[in-house]
Amino acid sequence: MKKLFISAIALLAFSSASFASDYDFMTKLNNEKTFKGLSRYINADYDQRNALKYIFNETEKKKDAVEKQIADGKATSKDLEKVLYFNLANVKAVLSDKQYRDYLVVLNMTQNNKAAALLTEK
């Protein structure tokens, strides 16, 4: 489990090292359709859905604040990584191990699909 978690973190961190737009998936987690699909996929109960909604809202607020700081030259992409770690740590506290692994799968697939789309454009 620890190896899976470290691998997922490393993949996300390395694949999106310096571009703020690579963290846009965190905003999309608040999209109602995306949230419902994710909740069904990880089989989240009512309390978990409420907690996830709160975590995703806080993640989006933190991401937006850091992006404004980056635009002002007061922050770097490392600060966006911290927002991602905030999301992962809080989601892990709410979900079971299996649900959390499924959540990581969704994030990795999202990031990998985005990277593949960028490669095919070039």
Backbone torsions as a table, in degrees:
resi	resn	phi	psi	omega
1	MET	NA	-42.6	-178.7
2	LYS	-63.5	-40.2	179.3
3	LYS	-64.2	-40.0	178.9
4	LEU	-62.3	-44.9	-179.3
5	PHE	-63.2	-46.9	-179.8
6	ILE	-64.0	-40.8	178.5
7	SER	-62.4	-42.7	-179.6
8	ALA	-64.4	-43.8	178.8
9	ILE	-62.2	-46.6	-178.8
10	ALA	-62.0	-43.5	-179.9
11	LEU	-61.1	-46.9	179.7
12	LEU	-65.3	-40.7	-177.3
13	ALA	-68.3	-45.3	-176.9
14	PHE	-74.6	-33.1	-177.3
15	SER	-75.6	-16.0	-178.2
16	SER	-135.0	50.2	-170.7
17	ALA	-65.5	-40.5	-169.7
18	SER	-130.5	6.4	-177.4
19	PHE	-113.4	122.2	-178.5
20	ALA	-61.2	-35.0	-178.2
21	SER	-65.6	-17.8	177.7
22	ASP	-70.2	-12.2	179.2
23	TYR	-101.2	12.0	-179.7
24	ASP	-64.2	-22.0	179.7
25	PHE	-61.5	-25.4	179.0
26	MET	-66.2	-33.4	177.3
27	THR	-71.1	-37.8	-177.2
28	LYS	-68.6	-18.0	177.6
29	LEU	-63.8	-23.9	178.9
30	ASN	-84.0	-11.5	176.4
31	ASN	-59.9	129.3	-173.8
32	GLU	-58.0	-43.7	-179.5
33	LYS	-66.1	-43.6	178.7
34	THR	-64.0	-43.6	-179.1
35	PHE	-62.7	-43.9	179.2
36	LYS	-63.0	-43.5	179.2
37	GLY	-63.5	-43.5	178.6
38	LEU	-63.8	-43.4	179.4
39	SER	-60.3	-41.7	178.0
40	ARG	-67.4	-42.4	-177.6
41	TYR	-61.9	-42.3	-178.8
42	ILE	-89.4	-1.1	177.5
43	ASN	59.5	50.7	-179.1
44	ALA	-80.5	138.5	176.2
45	ASP	-83.0	-179.2	-174.7
46	TYR	-58.9	-48.0	-178.9
47	ASP	-64.3	-40.1	178.3
48	GLN	-64.6	-40.7	178.2
49	ARG	-61.0	-43.5	178.6
50	ASN	-62.5	-43.9	179.6
51	ALA	-65.6	-41.3	179.0
52	LEU	-64.2	-41.6	179.0
53	LYS	-59.1	-43.6	178.5
54	TYR	-63.5	-46.1	179.7
55	ILE	-60.9	-44.8	-179.0
56	PHE	-65.1	-37.8	176.8
57	ASN	-63.4	-45.7	179.3
58	GLU	-64.9	-38.9	177.9
59	THR	-61.5	-44.7	180.0
60	GLU	-63.6	-41.1	178.1
61	LYS	-62.1	-45.6	179.8
62	LYS	-64.1	-41.7	179.5
63	LYS	-62.5	-45.6	179.4
64	ASP	-62.1	-41.7	179.7
65	ALA	-64.1	-42.6	-179.9
66	VAL	-67.6	-38.8	178.4
67	GLU	-63.0	-36.8	176.1
68	LYS	-66.2	-39.9	177.9
69	GLN	-66.0	-36.6	177.0
70	ILE	-64.1	-42.3	178.9
71	ALA	-62.4	-32.2	178.2
72	ASP	-86.3	-2.9	-180.0
73	GLY	79.8	15.9	-177.4
74	LYS	-98.7	-4.1	-178.5
75	ALA	-145.9	169.1	179.3
76	THR	-128.6	179.1	178.2
77	SER	-65.6	-21.2	175.2
78	LYS	-60.7	-34.1	178.7
79	ASP	-69.4	-32.2	174.7
80	LEU	-68.3	-35.5	176.1
81	GLU	-61.9	-37.5	178.6
82	LYS	-63.3	-35.6	176.6
83	VAL	-65.0	-41.0	177.0
84	LEU	-62.2	-44.0	178.5
85	TYR	-62.7	-37.7	175.1
86	PHE	-57.5	-48.1	-179.9
87	ASN	-61.0	-50.2	-176.6
88	LEU	-62.2	-43.5	-178.5
89	ALA	-64.6	-42.6	-178.8
90	ASN	-72.2	-38.1	176.9
91	VAL	-64.8	-40.6	179.2
92	LYS	-61.0	-35.4	179.9
93	ALA	-69.0	-24.7	-175.5
94	VAL	-92.1	-34.8	-173.0
95	LEU	-97.8	159.4	172.4
96	SER	-73.2	170.2	-179.7
97	ASP	-59.1	-44.0	-179.6
98	LYS	-65.7	-43.5	179.0
99	GLN	-63.0	-40.0	-179.8
100	TYR	-66.2	-40.6	176.3
101	ARG	-60.8	-42.3	177.9
102	ASP	-63.5	-38.4	177.2
103	TYR	-62.1	-44.3	177.7
104	LEU	-62.7	-37.7	177.5
105	VAL	-60.3	-44.9	-180.0
106	VAL	-62.7	-45.1	179.4
107	LEU	-62.8	-44.1	179.9
108	ASN	-64.9	-41.5	178.5
109	MET	-63.9	-40.5	178.8
110	THR	-61.1	-47.6	-178.8
111	GLN	-67.3	-41.7	179.8
112	ASN	-66.5	-39.2	177.4
113	ASN	-64.6	-38.0	178.1
114	LYS	-66.2	-43.1	179.1
115	ALA	-64.3	-40.1	179.0
116	ALA	-65.0	-39.2	179.0
117	ALA	-64.2	-39.9	177.8
118	LEU	-65.2	-38.1	179.8
119	LEU	-67.5	-37.4	-179.5
120	THR	-72.7	-21.8	177.9
121	GLU	-73.6	-28.6	-174.5
122	LYS	-81.1	NA	NA
